[in-house]
Amino acid sequence: MSAPRIAPGGRRDVGAATWLLSRAAGRVAGTRPPALFLVLGRHRRLFRGWLRFAGRLMPRGTLPRRETELVILRVAHLCGCAYEFEHHRRLGRRAGLTPADVARVEAGPGADGWTEREGALLAAVDALHHDRDLDDALWRRLRTHLDEQGTIELLLLAGHYEMLATTIAALRLAPDRAR
């Protein structure tokens, strides 16, 4: 992978609040300050708005944290986004995911061991990634597990992490190194 196309900013580039937030986020994740924050933070106003939206999906979403991490990991795997995958592998561990769960995420929604609900969520992620839509049968399957708000949240969560994977790839960000 080539060098990042936009270098992570320093304190002056991103501002004191983003700099401190990045350092805290790195401590939580067990890494250096996330490069994603320090690059996007160069556009201070946009970063603050994005962070508020992203935070409403994760960690402050209504879906259980384990499911949120499964969805994000599946998106990262489908997009080939090592940065996102490694970051959420660490966060997923804190949400109760085991190495076997992560291996099953890579295998997909048809792998043995998923609950009906988890299989439906992951099947929805695959359909959204490949088809940019859900067929009627998958919609009905998903709605047996999620209400309207939960369904909207899932759609936005998957779409948001697709967008992030695209941004990370275009920026050429390598996974954050452990501290």
C-alpha positions as MATLAB code, in Angstrom:
seq = 'MSAPRIAPGGRRDVGAATWLLSRAAGRVAGTRPPALFLVLGRHRRLFRGWLRFAGRLMPRGTLPRRETELVILRVAHLCGCAYEFEHHRRLGRRAGLTPADVARVEAGPGADGWTEREGALLAAVDALHHDRDLDDALWRRLRTHLDEQGTIELLLLAGHYEMLATTIAALRLAPDRAR';
ca = [
       0.000    0.000    0.000;
       1.254    3.467   -0.811;
       1.648    6.241    1.723;
      -1.517    8.019    2.848;
      -2.626   10.552    0.253;
      -3.380   13.030    3.030;
      -1.113   12.787    6.044;
      -2.692   12.548    9.479;
      -2.771   16.011   10.977;
      -1.063   17.185   14.113;
      -2.628   19.165   16.910;
      -2.450   22.425   14.961;
      -4.003   20.858   11.867;
      -6.995   19.222   13.556;
      -7.484   21.372   16.651;
      -7.069   20.530   20.305;
     -10.472   18.825   20.698;
      -9.950   16.412   17.791;
      -6.368   15.798   18.842;
      -7.436   14.850   22.375;
     -10.382   12.794   21.102;
      -8.054   10.895   18.756;
      -5.642   10.115   21.548;
      -8.497    8.864   23.749;
      -9.951    6.773   20.891;
      -6.538    5.198   20.359;
      -6.294    4.289   24.044;
      -9.743    2.661   23.917;
      -8.825    0.703   20.778;
      -5.324   -0.156   22.013;
      -3.707    1.676   19.095;
      -2.057    4.936   18.281;
      -4.536    7.780   17.617;
      -6.705    6.660   14.665;
      -5.295    7.938   11.387;
      -8.853    8.240   10.076;
      -9.693   10.816   12.755;
      -6.466   12.733   12.181;
      -7.014   12.875    8.416;
     -10.728   13.671    8.428;
     -10.091   16.094   11.298;
      -8.222   18.325    8.861;
     -11.724   19.362    7.701;
     -12.795   20.362   11.190;
     -16.398   21.335   10.561;
     -17.184   18.302    8.422;
     -15.398   15.991   10.877;
     -17.525   17.197   13.803;
     -20.760   16.609   11.868;
     -19.597   13.203   10.653;
     -18.517   12.179   14.141;
     -21.923   13.102   15.579;
     -23.694   11.020   12.911;
     -21.246    8.101   13.178;
     -21.546    8.087   16.959;
     -25.338    7.742   16.701;
     -24.764    4.511   14.772;
     -21.848    3.224   16.841;
     -21.421    3.172   19.811;
     -24.702    4.905   20.655;
     -26.988    3.011   18.255;
     -29.973    0.969   19.340;
     -28.797   -2.314   17.819;
     -26.950   -4.518   20.313;
     -23.238   -3.793   20.172;
     -22.344   -7.370   19.182;
     -24.625   -7.119   16.148;
     -23.290   -3.696   15.226;
     -19.751   -5.065   15.200;
     -20.817   -8.102   13.130;
     -22.369   -5.790   10.536;
     -19.319   -3.521   10.413;
     -16.912   -6.443   10.155;
     -18.928   -7.982    7.304;
     -18.951   -4.670    5.418;
     -15.198   -4.284    5.962;
     -14.578   -7.834    4.751;
     -16.728   -7.420    1.635;
     -15.019   -4.119    0.831;
     -11.528   -5.494    1.491;
     -10.928   -2.688    3.989;
      -8.145   -3.878    6.315;
      -8.168   -0.599    8.259;
     -11.864   -0.936    9.152;
     -11.653   -4.694    9.695;
      -8.705   -4.571   12.096;
     -10.128   -1.634   14.039;
     -13.482   -3.371   14.510;
     -11.926   -6.757   15.219;
     -10.444   -5.109   18.329;
     -13.699   -3.316   19.202;
     -15.685   -6.473   18.498;
     -13.633   -8.384   21.037;
     -14.791   -5.863   23.662;
     -18.378   -6.427   22.500;
     -18.061  -10.167   23.067;
     -17.030  -11.435   19.639;
     -14.746  -14.449   19.659;
     -12.114  -15.347   17.051;
     -14.584  -17.985   15.808;
     -17.237  -15.269   15.332;
     -14.798  -13.197   13.292;
     -13.901  -16.218   11.145;
     -17.636  -16.826   10.567;
     -18.063  -13.182    9.549;
     -15.543  -13.798    6.799;
     -17.345  -17.026    5.801;
     -20.626  -15.143    5.495;
     -24.266  -15.323    6.508;
     -24.603  -18.975    5.488;
     -21.924  -20.173    7.910;
     -22.981  -22.483   10.732;
     -23.438  -20.934   14.153;
     -25.373  -17.737   13.470;
     -28.666  -17.127   15.182;
     -31.618  -16.523   12.847;
     -31.355  -12.809   13.582;
     -27.590  -12.609   13.000;
     -27.965  -14.541    9.743;
     -30.656  -12.124    8.575;
     -28.530   -9.073    9.436;
     -25.499  -10.457    7.626;
     -27.580  -11.532    4.612;
     -28.890   -7.969    4.429;
     -25.324   -6.609    4.494;
     -24.357   -8.930    1.628;
     -27.391   -7.937   -0.449;
     -26.816   -4.234    0.157;
     -23.165   -4.589   -0.815;
     -23.743   -6.655   -3.956;
     -27.155   -5.426   -5.147;
     -27.556   -2.084   -3.366;
     -31.045   -3.322   -2.441;
     -32.972   -5.953   -0.475;
     -35.407   -8.231   -2.271;
     -38.876   -8.685   -0.794;
     -38.105  -12.068    0.787;
     -35.023  -10.742    2.568;
     -36.949   -7.632    3.632;
     -39.637   -9.800    5.240;
     -36.970  -11.977    6.894;
     -35.223   -8.920    8.294;
     -38.465   -7.387    9.547;
     -39.220  -10.478   11.657;
     -36.208   -9.391   13.740;
     -36.193   -5.589   13.492;
     -38.842   -2.919   13.845;
     -38.954    0.120   11.550;
     -36.346    2.084   13.487;
     -34.026   -0.902   13.787;
     -34.303   -1.561   10.062;
     -33.519    2.058    9.210;
     -30.550    1.961   11.574;
     -29.213   -1.237    9.994;
     -29.474    0.238    6.492;
     -27.669    3.402    7.546;
     -25.034    1.451    9.501;
     -24.162   -0.760    6.530;
     -24.201    2.170    4.099;
     -22.112    4.334    6.380;
     -19.374    1.739    6.714;
     -19.406    1.165    2.930;
     -18.796    4.904    2.562;
     -16.006    4.801    5.123;
     -14.356    1.829    3.413;
     -14.364    3.756    0.134;
     -12.920    6.856    1.805;
     -10.236    4.831    3.604;
      -9.234    3.087    0.357;
      -9.009    6.363   -1.579;
      -6.959    7.931    1.232;
      -4.668    4.834    1.307;
      -4.883    4.492    5.095;
      -3.105    1.488    6.579;
      -4.501   -0.124    9.745;
      -3.600    1.705   12.940;
      -0.630    0.187   14.732;
      -1.008   -1.195   18.232;
       0.498    0.845   21.023;
];
